[in-house]
């Protein structure tokens, strides 16, 4: 069974600690929240947002300085939480996608699905379900379905006709092992089975909520979601007049949409009210875009060995990225703002139950791979 590699987790929190927020207006676009507000001269840090949780995973050399008193919340061991949840997801996926006839296609599906990875999206799904009062079992099939779809997108992204990549999660990409034809089919099979699995395996959820969740997932990956981002990304390669609005559209759809769906699915299946679902949607939209901004930064600041995938490929492909348009420092400032805006969306929830989402937001902001 694939295991979760969190070896760089502790140090990942400190990489952006020196970010200084200067005034900058990144863009204005008609989404459920507004990025057009200027950065303030002082970062907005909700009282509970990161300090109590980061302290549980900081190295001895790091310190946390609190500017104002914060209410006490229970300590939270993020690393143990991630390992436990990731192992649960891995076990569920290994059971769901068993090795049987036709053997070749299931080998290819399992090769990429169980190849490791942080399992960030499924953990987000489970954490959102718990936050609104649901049980893990209600959201586990959806969490697995999201990871199956994410894996499908990686298999197809790596194909020669797309990003033409040879390395993924530190291993040869699917088409390098099984051939392009099998890789295409493995991705197709994972996509189809994701919907079968969430429809058949979900238990303890009303039919109305299940149908609503399936609709959310389908929309997030179709022509109004992931595919929309992909097509605009592909047709933008080599263009010289791409601005921040254009870049934001790509990544809100290509990257953020599926992560948003993971959180929203967890909230819906866990029984969350409409108001809570929408708060979590906005939280996840910010986090999804944050994930991409950090990814763009890492692509030009880390090595292939450190990332577990080919570094610098966006530069080679002449793709527009946040560092390319804004520079590294402004990209880091945007990442900090997105994190803080996301954390504002969950201030009203129970601090103990929101601790995993707060920790995940900090992990994504300060990750090293």
Buried (B, 14 or more C-beta within 10 A) or exposed (E): EBEBBBEEBBBBBBBBEEBEBEEEEBBEBEBEBEBEEEBEEEBBBBBBBBBBBBBBBBEEEBEEEEEEEBEEBEEBBBBEBBBEBBBBBBEBBBEBBEEEEEEEBBBBBBBBBBBBBBBBBBBBBBBBBBBBEBBBBBBBBBBBBBBBBBBBBBBBBBBEEBBBBBBBBBBBBBBBBBEEEBBBBBBBBBBEBBBEBBBEBBEEBEEEBBEBBBEBBBBBBEEEBBBBBBBBBBEBEEEEEBEBEBBBBBBBBBBBBBBBBBBBBBBBBBBBEEEBBBBBBBBBBBBBBBBBBBBBBBBBBBEBEEBBBBBBBBEEEEBBBBBBBBEEEBBBBBBBBBBBBBBBBBBEBEBEBBBBBBBBBBBBBBBBB
